[in-house]
Amino acid sequence: MMKSFKVTQLVFAAVIGFLFFSCTSTETQEDESMAIFRSTSSIRLSDIEKQIAENPISALHMIYIYKEVYSNKQNDEDGDWNTLLEYEKEAAENLRVMQEKAVKEERWDDAVSFSRSLASIGVTVESTGLEPDFVLANAKKKLADGDSLSAFLAAVKAHELQPLDSASALLFLEAAVKGRQRRVAAFFLSAALSAGLRNIPSELLEYARGRDTVSDMIKGVATVLVDRGIRVERGMGIPDRVLGSAFFVDASGLLITNYHVIASEVDPKYKGYSRMYIRLGDAASPRIPARVIGWDKALDLALIKTEYETEYVFSLVDRVIPRVGDTVLAIGSPIGLEKTVTSGIVSALGRRFLQIGDVIQIDASVNGGNSGGPLVDSEGRLVGIVFAGIDQHQGLNFAIPAEQLIAALPSMIKGGKAQRPWLGLTLCETLQGAEIIYTAPNTPVARHLVREGSYIKTINGKTITAAQGGLIPAMQNALFPAGPGELVALETVDAEGVVKKNIIMTVRRPDLPLLEATKVDKREKIAAPLFGMVLSPVYGGIFSSNFVVKKVVRGSIADEAGISENDPISIMRLRVMENDGYALMEISVKKRRMGYLETNMQLPVWLDSPDTL
């Protein structure tokens, strides 16, 4: 009996001890958790403080991440949240001061960039750098510096903001005639007449009211030759040449062509020999050395320069969007046959072939060597840049819209690789809007905890609308002006209708936006942005390779392969061919539409998805 009582006492003591130590342990864990929070919070605040003076945009970016991560701690007694709010005011004020300084120093690009970032956080400034007089002053400065191409683009922008006065319109009219740009001259003649200018010199009137013929345009088109030495195949040396076309956009010798034509000139991965030339006549014409000024790989565009004063210059002021059925002419050097003109019609608009925006489908005959040549309408206006044809399907060819070139040109003129903004989103267009189906790891949206499954409501306060199939390109175009390092206001709404606003700093867009994600993320997650199928694990097993299809993106690789919602899938292997720019996923799928017959499939996809933002 005594023994039983002692055992009972020991058990009771053990229970009391367990409860005591459990409570003590819980309290200790809470204390440690709070200590860890305060420690990481202090580190983050210290990092923010270091950025406020020199880089207020980066400081604001870090502040908004802090608010997202520690939103449930804003009422803590340690004062970190109040410190954060003070830092936010100080950083915003520093950015405003930087913007004012940029305006005073006539650094217009910086002024506009800073004002966009300020607008994203709700701060308005008196001078944004986009005022018509500022833009016009910039255009005149560019003209005085001899940069007529940038000057004309800026002057057109100034006129769009506020009609030009007669003296300014006459100044650019004279420059356009001198630079042999008839379409530009016609534009500024119209502006001068609208401003009430009379007694315009007859030679200016005659030139501006004239019309360029196809024979004139041919003089402004060149053949691009990239000599890459000799390649050896089966023991024999074969000349390695890249052939393309280009057209002059400035009398000083600036031409536009495709990036893929001149890629070996600037691609750091290419280690071989590469020399670029242009030719202005037939095969007997001399080769004129040329060099690359700037390029935009995402749009497959490049700006090149040669020391040659051309007889004809293509104008970039019309901003014409062709209509389906319009007659178009393609000028170029198919298979080296210089000065070839082919005609056709616009077959379709809004085709998705590039990472950014959409392209024009045409049926004008295009062959190897046409890449980079101009596409003009029946009025002689530039409407596109030929960039691709499909060899096995005659009459199925494509061109980059001229408006995309105009938007990208200022960045290419600055020299080097054009920098595109990147948030880290992959989108899917639905009836409800642009759904976020993937947030790439280690990207701005991932750090801001932007949720997959939500929809984009606004970008910088603007609701983006477009015809069916054009919503994602429209959002890309809306984001395009925000260069890397700017703040962007992204507003999203989830399925429950909860609206969330994030202020995000953009980063430089990678050449292959999803490549890094394939290295660090799970295979089942990568299936959404690459192959268009959102997967959910079955049986709740985190180590299982078995999944069920939750969603299939219309028009995706998965959709084309006949995969549908609720199909069971097993992922066997994912291979990424980085050098070739594509990935392969080997799966086993039981298609419901085929009575759950199990099928092994290999899905290929390019890594340069056009549905990223």
C-alpha positions in Angstrom: 0.0 0.0 0.0 2.8 2.3 1.0 4.6 1.4 -2.3 1.5 2.2 -4.3 1.2 5.6 -2.5 4.8 6.4 -3.4 4.3 5.5 -7.0 1.3 7.8 -7.1 3.3 10.6 -5.6 6.0 10.1 -8.1 3.6 10.1 -11.0 1.9 13.3 -9.6 5.3 15.0 -9.2 6.2 14.0 -12.7 3.0 15.5 -14.1 3.4 18.7 -12.2 7.0 18.9 -13.3 6.1 18.3 -16.9 3.4 21.0 -16.8 5.8 23.4 -15.1 8.6 22.8 -17.5 6.1 22.9 -20.4 4.9 26.3 -19.3 8.4 27.5 -18.7 9.4 26.2 -22.1 6.5 27.9 -23.8 7.2 31.2 -22.1 10.9 30.8 -23.1 10.0 30.1 -26.7 7.8 33.1 -26.8 10.6 35.2 -25.3 13.1 33.8 -27.8 10.7 34.4 -30.7 10.2 38.0 -29.6 13.9 38.4 -29.2 14.5 37.0 -32.7 11.9 39.3 -34.1 13.4 42.3 -32.5 16.8 41.3 -33.6 15.9 40.8 -37.3 13.7 43.9 -37.1 16.6 46.0 -35.9 18.9 44.6 -38.6 16.3 45.5 -41.3 15.9 49.0 -39.9 19.7 49.5 -39.8 19.9 48.4 -43.5 17.1 50.9 -44.3 18.8 53.7 -42.5 22.0 53.2 -44.5 20.1 53.6 -47.8 17.9 56.7 -47.0 20.4 59.4 -48.0 22.1 57.9 -51.0 19.4 55.6 -52.5 16.0 56.6 -51.2 14.2 54.4 -53.8 16.0 51.3 -52.4 15.2 52.5 -48.9 11.5 52.8 -49.7 11.5 49.4 -51.3 12.9 47.9 -48.1 10.4 49.8 -46.0 7.5 48.4 -47.9 8.9 44.9 -47.6 9.3 45.4 -43.8 5.6 46.5 -43.6 4.6 43.4 -45.5 6.6 41.0 -43.4 6.0 42.6 -40.0 2.5 44.0 -40.6 1.2 42.2 -37.4 3.9 43.9 -35.3 2.9 47.5 -35.9 1.6 48.0 -32.4 4.6 46.6 -30.6 5.9 48.7 -27.7 9.5 48.8 -28.8 8.9 51.7 -31.2 10.4 50.0 -34.4 7.2 50.7 -36.3 7.3 54.4 -35.5 11.0 54.5 -36.5 10.0 52.9 -39.8 7.4 55.6 -40.5 9.9 58.3 -39.8 12.3 56.6 -42.2 9.6 56.5 -44.8 8.9 60.2 -44.6 12.6 61.0 -44.8 13.2 58.7 -47.8 10.3 60.2 -49.7 11.5 63.7 -49.0 15.0 62.8 -50.2 13.6 61.4 -53.4 11.6 64.5 -54.0 14.7 66.7 -53.5 16.6 64.4 -56.0 13.8 64.9 -58.5 13.9 68.7 -58.2 17.7 68.7 -58.7 17.4 66.6 -61.8 14.9 69.1 -63.3 17.2 72.0 -62.5 20.2 70.3 -64.0 18.1 69.3 -67.1 18.6 65.6 -66.6 15.2 64.9 -68.1 15.3 61.1 -68.0 16.2 61.1 -64.3 13.6 63.7 -63.6 10.9 61.6 -65.2 12.1 58.4 -63.6 12.1 59.9 -60.1 8.6 61.5 -60.6 7.2 58.1 -61.6 8.6 56.5 -58.4 7.1 59.4 -56.4 3.8 59.0 -58.1 3.7 55.3 -57.1 3.8 56.3 -53.4 1.2 59.1 -53.9 3.6 62.0 -53.9 3.0 64.6 -56.6 5.6 67.2 -57.7 5.2 70.5 -59.5 7.8 69.7 -62.1 7.8 66.1 -63.4 10.2 66.5 -66.3 7.3 65.6 -68.6 6.1 69.2 -69.0 5.9 70.2 -72.6 8.4 73.0 -72.2 10.9 70.6 -70.6 10.5 68.0 -73.3 10.8 70.6 -76.0 13.9 72.1 -74.4 15.4 68.5 -74.4 14.5 68.1 -78.1 16.2 71.4 -79.0 19.3 70.4 -77.0 19.5 67.1 -78.8 19.2 68.8 -82.1 22.0 71.2 -81.2 24.1 68.3 -80.2 23.7 66.6 -83.6 21.4 63.8 -82.3 18.6 64.4 -84.7 17.0 61.0 -84.2 16.5 61.6 -80.4 15.5 65.2 -81.1 12.7 64.3 -83.5 11.3 61.7 -81.1 11.4 64.2 -78.2 9.8 66.9 -80.4 6.9 64.6 -81.4 6.4 63.8 -77.7 6.4 67.5 -76.8 3.8 68.1 -79.6 1.6 65.3 -78.2 1.7 67.0 -74.8 1.1 70.5 -76.1 1.0 71.7 -79.7 4.3 73.2 -80.8 4.6 77.0 -81.4 5.3 78.1 -84.9 9.0 78.9 -84.4 9.7 75.4 -82.9 7.7 73.6 -85.6 9.7 75.5 -88.3 13.0 74.6 -86.6 12.3 70.9 -86.7 10.7 71.1 -90.2 14.0 72.6 -91.5 16.0 69.9 -89.7 13.8 67.2 -91.1 14.3 68.5 -94.7 18.0 68.7 -94.2 18.1 65.2 -92.8 16.0 63.9 -95.8 13.2 62.6 -93.7 10.0 63.3 -95.7 7.5 61.8 -93.2 9.1 63.8 -90.3 9.0 66.9 -92.5 5.3 66.3 -93.2 4.6 66.0 -89.5 6.2 69.2 -88.5 4.7 71.1 -91.5 1.3 70.1 -90.2 2.3 71.3 -86.7 3.6 74.6 -88.2 0.4 75.2 -90.2 -1.7 74.4 -87.1 0.3 77.0 -85.1 -0.6 79.6 -87.7 2.8 79.8 -89.5 2.6 81.4 -92.9 5.2 82.2 -95.6 6.9 78.9 -95.2 9.8 78.7 -97.7 8.7 76.9 -100.9 11.5 74.4 -100.9 10.3 73.2 -97.4 6.7 73.0 -98.6 7.6 71.1 -101.8 9.7 68.5 -99.9 7.3 68.0 -97.1 4.3 67.6 -99.4 6.0 65.2 -101.7 5.8 61.4 -101.6 8.5 58.8 -101.4 8.4 56.1 -103.9 9.4 52.5 -103.4 12.5 53.2 -105.5 13.4 55.9 -102.9 12.9 53.6 -100.0 15.2 50.9 -101.5 18.1 53.3 -101.2 17.6 53.3 -97.4 17.8 49.5 -97.0 21.1 47.7 -96.6 22.3 44.1 -96.4 23.9 43.1 -93.1 26.7 40.6 -93.3 28.2 39.0 -90.1 31.4 37.1 -90.8 31.9 34.4 -88.2 34.9 32.8 -89.8 35.1 29.1 -90.7 33.2 26.3 -89.1 34.2 22.7 -89.5 31.6 20.1 -90.4 32.6 16.4 -91.2 36.2 17.5 -91.6 35.5 20.3 -94.1 35.7 24.0 -93.5 32.6 25.9 -94.3 32.2 29.7 -94.2 30.0 30.7 -91.3 28.0 33.8 -92.3 24.8 35.4 -91.0 22.8 37.3 -93.5 20.1 40.0 -92.7 18.7 43.3 -93.6 18.7 46.8 -92.0 17.3 50.2 -92.8 18.5 53.7 -92.0 16.7 55.8 -89.4 19.1 58.7 -89.3 21.3 60.4 -92.0 24.4 60.0 -89.8 24.4 56.3 -90.5 22.2 54.7 -87.8 20.3 51.6 -88.9 17.8 49.2 -87.3 18.1 45.4 -87.7 17.2 42.3 -85.7 19.2 41.3 -82.6 19.4 37.7 -83.8 21.3 38.9 -86.9 24.0 40.6 -84.9 24.0 38.5 -81.7 27.5 37.1 -82.1 28.8 40.7 -82.0 27.5 41.3 -78.4 26.6 38.0 -76.9 29.2 37.3 -74.1 28.6 33.5 -74.5 29.8 33.6 -78.1 33.6 33.2 -78.0 34.3 32.9 -81.7 35.4 35.3 -84.5 32.8 37.9 -85.5 32.9 40.9 -87.8 30.0 42.9 -89.1 29.6 44.8 -92.4 26.8 46.3 -94.4 26.5 46.3 -98.2 24.4 48.8 -100.1 24.3 47.3 -103.6 24.7 43.9 -105.1 27.3 41.2 -104.3 29.9 43.3 -106.1 29.4 46.3 -103.8 32.1 47.0 -101.2 31.6 46.0 -97.6 31.3 48.9 -95.2 32.3 48.1 -91.6 29.6 48.6 -89.0 29.3 48.3 -85.2 26.5 47.7 -82.7 25.3 50.7 -80.7 22.5 49.2 -78.6 20.2 46.2 -78.6 17.0 44.9 -77.1 17.0 41.2 -77.0 13.5 40.8 -75.7 12.2 42.6 -78.8 14.8 41.2 -81.2 15.9 44.7 -82.1 19.4 46.2 -82.6 20.7 49.7 -83.5 23.9 49.6 -85.6 26.1 52.4 -86.9 28.2 52.8 -90.0 30.2 55.7 -91.4 28.0 56.4 -94.4 25.6 59.2 -95.3 22.5 57.6 -96.9 20.3 59.0 -99.6 17.1 57.9 -97.8 16.0 57.7 -94.2 13.0 56.0 -92.8 10.9 58.1 -90.5 9.7 57.1 -87.1 7.0 59.7 -86.3 3.8 58.2 -87.8 3.1 55.5 -85.1 0.8 53.7 -87.5 -1.0 50.6 -86.3 -2.1 48.7 -89.4 -5.4 46.9 -89.8 -6.0 43.4 -90.8 -6.2 43.3 -94.6 -4.0 46.4 -95.2 -1.5 46.1 -98.0 2.1 46.0 -96.9 5.5 45.9 -98.6 8.6 44.1 -97.2 12.0 45.3 -98.4 15.2 43.3 -97.7 17.8 40.8 -99.0 16.2 37.3 -99.0 19.0 34.7 -99.4 21.3 37.6 -100.3 19.2 39.0 -103.2 19.6 42.7 -102.3 16.8 45.3 -102.7 14.0 42.8 -103.0 10.5 44.1 -102.5 7.6 41.7 -101.8 4.0 42.6 -101.1 1.1 41.1 -99.1 -1.4 41.9 -96.5 -1.6 42.1 -92.8 -3.0 38.6 -91.9 -3.5 39.1 -88.2 -2.5 41.2 -85.2 -1.6 40.3 -81.6 0.4 37.2 -82.2 2.6 36.2 -79.3 6.1 35.3 -80.5 8.4 37.5 -78.4 9.0 37.9 -74.7 7.4 41.4 -74.7 4.3 42.6 -76.5 2.8 41.0 -79.6 3.7 41.0 -83.3 2.1 41.4 -86.8 1.4 38.4 -89.0 1.9 39.0 -92.7 1.7 36.9 -95.9 4.3 38.9 -97.8 7.0 36.5 -99.0 9.9 36.5 -96.4 13.0 34.3 -96.5 16.4 34.1 -94.7 18.0 37.4 -95.2 14.8 39.5 -94.8 15.3 39.7 -91.0 15.6 43.3 -89.9 14.2 44.8 -93.1 11.4 47.4 -93.0 7.7 46.7 -93.5 5.8 49.7 -94.9 2.2 50.4 -95.8 0.7 51.7 -99.1 1.3 55.3 -97.9 5.0 54.6 -97.4 4.8 54.7 -93.6 6.9 52.3 -91.5 4.6 49.8 -89.7 7.0 47.1 -88.7 10.3 45.3 -88.8 10.4 41.9 -90.4 11.9 39.3 -88.0 10.7 35.8 -88.7 9.3 33.4 -91.2 8.4 29.7 -90.8 10.3 27.8 -93.5 7.9 24.8 -93.7 4.8 27.1 -93.9 5.0 29.5 -96.8 3.1 32.8 -96.3 3.3 32.6 -92.5 5.7 35.5 -91.6 5.9 38.1 -88.8 7.0 41.6 -88.1 7.6 43.6 -84.9 5.3 46.6 -84.7 7.0 50.0 -85.4 5.4 51.4 -82.2 7.5 48.8 -80.2 10.6 50.1 -82.0 9.8 53.7 -81.1 9.3 52.8 -77.4 12.6 50.9 -77.3 14.7 53.2 -79.3 15.6 55.8 -76.6 17.1 53.0 -74.5 19.1 51.6 -77.4 20.4 55.1 -78.4 22.0 55.3 -74.9 24.1 52.3 -75.9 24.6 48.8 -74.8 21.9 46.4 -73.7 18.4 47.9 -73.2 17.3 47.4 -69.6 13.8 46.1 -69.2 11.9 46.2 -65.8 11.0 42.9 -64.1 8.7 42.0 -61.2 8.8 38.2 -61.3 5.2 37.4 -62.3 3.8 34.9 -64.7 0.3 35.7 -65.8 -2.7 33.9 -67.3 -5.5 35.8 -69.1 -8.9 34.7 -67.9 -12.4 36.1 -68.1 -11.8 37.7 -64.7 -8.6 39.4 -65.8 -4.9 38.7 -65.5 -4.4 36.0 -63.0 -1.1 35.5 -61.2 -0.2 31.8 -61.6 3.4 32.0 -60.5 5.7 34.2 -58.5 9.4 33.4 -59.2 11.7 33.0 -56.1 14.1 35.8 -55.2 12.2 38.4 -57.2 10.5 41.6 -56.1 7.0 40.1 -56.0 8.3 37.2 -54.0 9.8 39.5 -51.4 6.6 41.4 -51.2 4.6 38.2 -50.7 2.4 38.8 -53.7 -0.1 35.9 -53.7 -0.5 33.4 -56.5 -4.1 33.0 -57.6 -4.9 36.7 -57.2 -5.6 39.1 -60.1 -3.9 42.3 -61.1 -6.3 45.2 -60.5 -4.2 48.2 -61.4 -0.6 49.1 -62.3 0.5 52.5 -61.0 -3.2 53.3 -60.3 -4.4 52.5 -63.8 -6.7 49.8 -64.8 -5.3 48.0 -67.9 -7.8 46.9 -70.5 -7.4 45.3 -73.9 -9.1 43.1 -76.5 -9.3 39.4 -75.8 -5.8 37.9 -75.9 -4.1 41.3 -75.6 -4.3 41.9 -71.8 -0.8 40.6 -70.9 1.0 42.6 -73.7 -0.9 45.7 -72.6 0.3 45.2 -69.0 3.8 44.7 -70.3 3.6 47.9 -72.2 2.2 49.7 -69.1 5.2 48.5 -67.1 7.7 49.2 -69.8 8.4 52.9 -69.1 9.4 52.0 -65.5 13.1 51.2 -65.9 14.9 48.9 -63.5 15.2 50.5 -60.1 11.9 52.4 -60.2 9.0 52.0 -57.8 5.8 50.6 -59.2 2.4 50.4 -57.5 0.8 47.0 -58.0 -2.7 46.5 -56.8 -4.1 42.9 -56.7 -7.4 41.4 -55.7 -7.8 37.8 -54.5 -10.7 35.3 -55.0 -12.5 36.6 -51.9 -12.3 40.2 -53.2 -9.6 41.4 -50.8 -7.6 44.2 -52.4 -3.9 44.5 -51.6 -1.5 47.2 -52.8 2.2 46.7 -53.0 4.9 49.3 -53.8 7.6 47.3 -55.5 11.0 48.3 -56.9 11.6 46.7 -60.3 14.9 44.9 -61.2 16.6 44.2 -64.5 14.7 41.6 -66.6 16.8 38.5 -67.2 17.3 37.3 -70.8 15.5 34.1 -69.8 13.2 35.2 -67.0 12.3 31.7 -65.8 15.8 30.1 -66.0 16.8 30.9 -62.4 13.5 29.6 -61.1 14.1 26.2 -62.7 17.3 25.9 -60.6 15.8 26.7 -57.2 12.1 26.0 -57.3 10.2 22.7 -57.2 9.3 20.9 -60.4 5.6 21.0 -59.7 5.8 24.7 -59.2 7.7 25.3 -62.4 5.0 23.4 -64.3 2.7 26.4 -64.0 4.8 29.2 -65.7 6.6 26.9 -68.2 4.0 24.3 -69.2 0.7 26.0 -68.2 -0.5 23.5 -65.6 -1.1 24.3 -62.0 -0.6 21.2 -59.9 -1.7 20.1 -56.5 -0.1 17.1 -54.6 -2.2 14.1 -53.9 -2.5 12.2 -50.6 -0.9 15.3 -48.9 2.5 13.7 -49.2 5.2 16.4 -49.5 7.7 13.9 -50.8 5.3 12.4 -53.4 5.8 13.0 -57.1 2.1 12.4 -57.8 -0.1 15.3 -58.5 -3.5 16.3 -59.9 -4.0 19.1 -62.4 -5.8 22.0 -60.7 -5.8 24.4 -63.7 -4.7 24.4 -67.4 -3.8 27.6 -69.1 -5.5 28.0 -72.4 -3.1 27.8 -75.3 -0.3 26.5 -73.2 1.9 23.4 -73.9 -0.2 21.4 -71.4 -3.4 22.5 -73.2 -2.0 21.6 -76.6 -1.0 18.2 -75.2 -4.6 17.5 -74.3 -4.1 17.7 -70.5 -7.2 18.8 -68.6 -8.2 19.7 -65.1 -8.3 16.8 -62.5 -6.0 14.6 -64.6 -3.6 12.6 -62.3 0.1 13.3 -63.2 3.4 12.0 -62.1 6.6 14.0 -62.8 9.4 11.7 -63.8 12.1 14.2 -64.8 12.7 17.9 -65.6 15.7 18.7 -67.8 16.8 22.3 -68.5 19.0 23.0 -71.5 20.3 26.4 -70.5 22.6 26.9 -73.5 19.8 26.1 -75.9 17.1 28.0 -73.9 14.5 25.3 -73.5 13.3 22.7 -71.0 11.8 19.2 -71.2 9.5 17.7 -68.6 8.8 13.9 -68.7 5.5 13.0 -67.2 3.0 10.2 -66.8 -0.6 11.4 -67.2 -3.9 9.6 -66.9 -6.2 11.6 -69.1 -9.8 11.6 -68.0 -11.0 12.3 -71.5 -9.4 9.0 -72.5 -10.8 6.9 -69.7 -7.8 7.4 -67.5 -5.5 5.6 -69.9 -2.0 6.2 -68.7 0.3 7.9 -71.2 4.0 8.8 -70.9 4.7 12.2 -72.4 7.7 14.6 -72.9 6.7 18.3 -72.9 9.2 20.7 -74.5 9.1 24.5 -73.9 11.2 27.6 -74.5 12.4 29.4 -71.4 11.5 32.9 -72.7 7.9 32.9 -71.8 5.8 35.8 -73.2 3.5 35.8 -70.3 5.9 37.2 -67.7 5.8 40.7 -66.1 
